[in-house]
Amino acid sequence: MWGYELITGYVFINTEKGRTLDVVTKVAKIKGVKTACVITGTFDIVATFEVKDVKDVGEMVARGIDSVDGVSLTQTAICVKCCSK
């Protein structure tokens, strides 16, 4: 790392029944979250994030996303290598 790269990743979120649309709106407003999308499949929501330090991931998830009323489960995946066109 060169000191200017951001840590990127995803937080997969399950919500309590009937709470998904409310939760996705609140998650999208959390510092570090770039996008929050309602998805199909195992999880209800996926949030993409960019933060400056790995400790910021913990803060964002534990004090941010996990504290949103209606969130029942989170799973975080940090990118170790990203490629684009």
N, C-alpha and C positions, 0 to 999 in steps of 0.2 A: 504494500500500500504506500501511496505517496503523500498521505496526510490530507487529501482532499476528496477521496472517494467516499461515497455514502454506502451504508449498509442497506441493502434492499431485501425484501422478502414478502411473505404472504401470511396472513392470519386467517385460518379457516374457522368459521363460527357456526355453532348450532344455537338455535333460539328456542324459547318456550313456544308452544303452539299458539299461533295467532299473533306473535310479536315481531315477526321478521321485518315487516315494512317499517315499523317504528324503530327497531334496532339499527337497521342499515342507515337510516337518516342520522342517528346519533353517532354511530361509528365513523361516518364520513367526516364529522367535525372534529375528531380527535387529532391533536398535534402529531405529525409524522405520517398519518394515513393519507395516501395519495388518492386512492379510489376505494369505494366499498360497493360491492355488487351482489344482488340476490342471484343465486345460482341454483341449478338443478343438481341432483346427485346426493351424496352422503352428507354434505354440509349445506346450510341454508344461505350463508354469506361468505364471500371471500373479500378480504381487505388487503390491498397492496400498500406497502410502506417504504419510506426512505428516511433513515435517521443517521446521525453523525457518529454514534458510538453504540457498541453492543449493549451497554447498560441502558441506553435509551429504548431498546427493544423491550426489555423487562418492564420499564416504567410505563411504556405505551400500552403493553398488554395488561399488566397487573393493576395499574392504577387507572387506566383508561378503558380499554375494551371490556375487561372482566368486570368492571364496576357498572357497566351499562345494564340497567334493569331489563331483564328479559334474555340476557345471554346465559346459556346453560353449559356451554363447552367451547373451549378454543384449542386450536392446534397451530403452532407457529412453525414456519419453514423459512430459514434464512438462506438466501442465495449465496453460493460459494463461487459461482462463475456464471456470468451473464453474457450472452452473445446477441448481437442484433445485425441487421443487414448492413 
